[in-house]
Amino acid sequence: MSGGGKARDQIFALIVENKPGVLFRVANMIRRRGFNIESITVGTLVDPSLSRMTIVIRGDEREVNQVMKNLYKLVETVRVAKIPEEDSVLRELALIKISVSTPQARADILNYAQIFRARVVDVAEDTLTVEITGESRKIDAFLNIIKNFGVKEIARTGITALVRGGKTIEDEDRFGVVKQ
């Protein structure tokens, strides 16, 4: 899996047929090439016969381009497109259940949530559940600040991304090629 270049997180999107087993085949192809999927999100498009996957893997440019070519060979793949971080809007959502042991701890957590523009979505006697959205580094920074309170549970969606401006992955040639 070492291509000689600098390994970093690489983001790409796939448009695939919305059929059972497609997610497995995509994940299995990536696994067979020795990559770990750092993040994956999947959702149905306006056309319900298609789904969009946003996948993040760690590798150098050459390695990831090879993975993209192999994904493109899957029968169910309609489109594979690189998502350049610098030209894209990237978001992730996290639900975080935080221990609350004192009234002061509750006040502190609420204050941090406000600073990070997070929302409290559930309140219990001994926990607060916070919803936070943004770039992964924002969520990581929030987790770092509240870790000493005790994070009881966390669920993260993974990165989802759109190219900025009027272009889409369906019509922008520099990001990928439509299967003929």
Secondary structure as GFF3:
##gff-version 3
##sequence-region A 1 180
A	DSSP	beta_strand	8	17	.	.	.	ID=ss1
A	DSSP	alpha_helix	22	32	.	.	.	ID=ss2
A	DSSP	beta_strand	37	44	.	.	.	ID=ss3
A	DSSP	beta_strand	50	59	.	.	.	ID=ss4
A	DSSP	alpha_helix	61	72	.	.	.	ID=ss5
A	DSSP	beta_strand	77	82	.	.	.	ID=ss6
A	DSSP	three_ten_helix	85	87	.	.	.	ID=ss7
A	DSSP	beta_strand	88	99	.	.	.	ID=ss8
A	DSSP	alpha_helix	103	115	.	.	.	ID=ss9
A	DSSP	beta_strand	119	123	.	.	.	ID=ss10
A	DSSP	beta_strand	127	134	.	.	.	ID=ss11
A	DSSP	alpha_helix	136	146	.	.	.	ID=ss12
A	DSSP	three_ten_helix	147	149	.	.	.	ID=ss13
A	DSSP	beta_strand	151	156	.	.	.	ID=ss14
A	DSSP	beta_strand	160	163	.	.	.	ID=ss15
A	DSSP	three_ten_helix	173	175	.	.	.	ID=ss16
A	DSSP	beta_strand	176	178	.	.	.	ID=ss17
###
